[in-house]
Structure formats: C-alpha cells, structure tokens
Amino acid sequence: MSAGDLLVRVGAITFLVGAAGTLATITPLLTHSRRLPTPAYFVSMLMGVGLALALVGLLRAAMAQRQHAAAPAVPTAPAVPSGPAGASASGVPAGSEIGSEAGAESGGDIGAAAPTAQERDGSGQAAAEL
C-alpha cells in the first residue's frame, strides 16, 4: 500500500466522521429542539478536511504512478541469433532485407527485389510482366 492509498483511506474515514457530525448538528435545527454546543459544529468541519485528505492522496498516488511509468525500463541483453549461416537475426536470408542495395539498384521501390538474369531481356531492362 502506497502513501497515497493511506491518505485516501484516512480521508474517507475523516469525511465519514464529519458527515456524521453534520447530520448530528443539522437534526436539532430541523426538529426545532435545543442547539448542540459549539464543539459539535467543529466536528462537522471534518467533512471538508477528509475530502481534502482524500484528494491529496489521489494526486499523490497518480504522481507516483506517472513517475513509475516514465522510469526507463531495465535494458536486457540482445538475443543471440540461432538461425542457419547466411541468415540474418530476423531469419531472412542475407541480402533480401527490406531496403537492401539490390532493391535500390533496380530503380524500383525500396524493398523490392532486383530482377534476376532470367527476368531481364538483352537490353538490360526488366522484362514486362504479363
């Protein structure tokens, strides 16, 4: 339990005591009976104090949660690739990654594979696809 949670609980209890004091001080006014002594009215003021404590506890807990979320994660060691020789860490054969030089040389889209020798005609241009 964090300090913010404790403040919320204490604030709730204080608020309930103040609410009971408020009911106790209003009842004689509504029934036209004798007024309660002045200290009873001070107990009813605990309602506002309890509300303030609970709100401070909520803000404190929210700030602690925000700081915890903003804290940098503990760095982990990079995974060792266990694929066959010639494969990159992603498991894709070397030279066929997106953005490789082969795709850039063909003048096509970056990431597109270059045409093979069978796909080229004699002029060095890529053959039209049917």
Legacy VTK file of the C-alpha trace (Angstrom):
# vtk DataFile Version 3.0
C-alpha trace
ASCII
DATASET POLYDATA
POINTS 130 float
0.000 0.000 0.000
1.449 3.344 -1.029
1.317 6.571 0.944
-1.317 7.919 -1.451
-3.593 4.963 -0.730
-3.213 5.518 3.006
-4.158 9.191 2.643
-7.275 8.245 0.674
-8.376 5.812 3.391
-7.720 8.261 6.222
-9.523 10.973 4.240
-12.548 8.742 3.704
-12.786 7.891 7.401
-12.400 11.555 8.362
-15.061 12.505 5.822
-17.499 9.958 7.275
-16.904 11.246 10.826
-17.528 14.783 9.555
-20.688 13.659 7.747
-21.999 12.078 10.950
-21.195 15.309 12.810
-23.031 17.330 10.156
-26.129 15.139 10.492
-25.938 15.471 14.278
-25.759 19.266 14.106
-28.495 19.673 11.471
-31.022 17.393 13.188
-31.753 19.801 16.104
-32.195 22.655 13.631
-34.781 20.708 11.637
-36.686 19.425 14.697
-36.736 22.837 16.410
-35.061 21.435 19.514
-32.150 22.754 21.561
-28.981 23.624 19.700
-25.876 21.479 20.180
-22.784 23.016 21.765
-20.188 24.694 19.543
-17.662 21.800 19.527
-20.246 19.673 17.719
-20.126 22.154 14.827
-16.341 21.814 14.702
-16.738 18.049 14.238
-18.844 18.736 11.153
-15.898 20.644 9.679
-14.003 17.361 9.469
-16.039 16.594 6.360
-14.080 19.153 4.325
-10.784 18.074 5.878
-11.484 14.450 4.944
-12.305 15.422 1.378
-9.057 17.407 1.110
-7.025 14.481 2.501
-8.590 12.065 0.033
-7.911 14.378 -2.913
-4.278 14.865 -1.870
-3.942 11.085 -1.600
-5.362 10.633 -5.094
-2.956 13.205 -6.524
-0.019 11.632 -4.727
-0.875 8.153 -5.990
-1.332 9.464 -9.551
2.037 11.216 -9.460
3.751 8.085 -8.168
2.121 6.004 -10.917
3.186 8.538 -13.550
6.798 8.524 -12.302
6.799 4.728 -12.309
5.550 4.643 -15.901
8.105 7.242 -17.015
11.035 5.394 -15.438
13.262 3.779 -18.067
12.975 0.039 -18.349
15.939 -2.091 -17.373
17.825 -2.890 -20.585
18.046 -6.539 -21.472
20.795 -8.346 -23.340
20.143 -8.717 -27.077
19.044 -12.134 -28.242
21.692 -14.252 -29.930
20.564 -15.356 -33.388
20.389 -19.107 -33.684
19.488 -19.404 -37.381
21.495 -21.096 -40.127
24.626 -19.491 -41.570
23.825 -16.747 -44.051
20.574 -15.798 -42.344
20.137 -12.542 -40.534
18.807 -12.236 -36.989
15.255 -11.981 -38.351
15.588 -15.336 -40.129
15.520 -13.764 -43.604
18.390 -14.786 -45.925
21.149 -12.203 -46.169
20.712 -9.679 -48.982
16.915 -9.853 -49.083
16.137 -7.416 -46.279
13.838 -4.511 -46.982
15.845 -1.590 -48.259
18.807 -3.678 -49.383
21.106 -2.403 -52.105
19.731 -4.916 -54.600
16.309 -3.283 -54.479
17.803 0.206 -54.711
19.935 -0.679 -57.774
16.924 -1.752 -59.823
15.473 1.744 -59.661
12.222 0.297 -58.330
10.641 0.629 -54.970
12.899 0.372 -51.985
12.471 -3.092 -50.630
11.574 -4.624 -54.000
13.831 -7.479 -55.050
16.018 -6.875 -58.109
15.075 -8.869 -61.203
17.167 -11.952 -61.833
19.118 -12.644 -65.027
16.242 -14.756 -66.443
13.801 -11.863 -65.910
15.957 -9.399 -67.864
15.939 -9.239 -71.619
19.029 -8.491 -73.708
18.847 -4.694 -73.305
19.372 -4.863 -69.523
15.857 -3.633 -68.839
13.405 -5.620 -66.749
11.050 -7.692 -68.863
7.432 -6.600 -68.827
5.264 -8.713 -66.627
2.314 -10.424 -68.285
LINES 1 131
130 0 1 2 3 4 5 6 7 8 9 10 11 12 13 14 15 16 17 18 19 20 21 22 23 24 25 26 27 28 29 30 31 32 33 34 35 36 37 38 39 40 41 42 43 44 45 46 47 48 49 50 51 52 53 54 55 56 57 58 59 60 61 62 63 64 65 66 67 68 69 70 71 72 73 74 75 76 77 78 79 80 81 82 83 84 85 86 87 88 89 90 91 92 93 94 95 96 97 98 99 100 101 102 103 104 105 106 107 108 109 110 111 112 113 114 115 116 117 118 119 120 121 122 123 124 125 126 127 128 129
